[in-house]
Amino acid sequence: MKTRISYGKGNIALYRTGAAPLHGLPSIPESPFTGSSSTLFAVDVQVEVFGDTFLPAYTDGDNSRVVPTATMTNFILQKARLYTGATLEGFLHFIGAQMLNQYADMEAIRISASELPFAAATITDDGGKTAAPSATTFAAIEGTKAYASLDLERDGHGGVTITAHECGRRDMKLVKLTGNAFAKFVQDEFTTLAEKTDRLLYIYLDMGWRYADVGDAVQSDLHRYISARQVYDHIQHTFHDFVNMSIQHLIHEMGVRLLARFPQMGEVWFNAQNRLWEVTAEAPNEDAKVYMDPRPPYGMISLHLSRETL
């Protein structure tokens, strides 16, 4: 019988103060974001370890080679204090390499994390004439989050190699009031949906990418690093100025533009949901309308683009 052994720990939420600020990002035209002076680094970590040496724990109840998941949690929390970088991917690479160095029976590691975003409070000392971000006070931000995942193995020379990776942004919720259409689709006796040449569009969106060279994701020099914040701004920019004929049309344009903007991005994918609100009150020749959340069934649209397919 062939087996694949893995176990690990999830929901390791940690909050690191005194962290390095994020500096050195190149600017892009679609985003004002070029870094952050915040010294608060907050992430929710999940780790999964692989190794055939753990098989006796499953077959014989022999735990002599098992590293308890509580130990993994403590290890990550303690090592987080030593991380000197400022990116999610760099943090995962640092922790994963440290863990493989510490525990010889772990043959490979998959380590992932989502950011726990906090925004600096806006402080004014002159009655609102000027304002600046606080260096000490922050507010948690609910909603969309950057995420990343690295698969790591030993390289045979005392280091580690990244065997798989992905980066991205989840839980985006975007609405555009006009400049969206859906018409000329297949219609038969089951069709009740009316054609729309201009409509409001509300979508949920998860997306991700892989680097052409994953080394760009974990280098201390950030000149080829892809910021999830910049990607988020870029996606909103495309939604704003692109007149789309469908969600399929929209996410394809988002992907094409992202690959053009970031040459270090090797592939990109999207998973979208159509959450179009339902009109509940309107009157002829008036712009004012009242909407409500739609019925539970929702449309699902996915796309994967690689640079080779363009």
Disulfide bonds with the S-S distance in Angstrom:
none
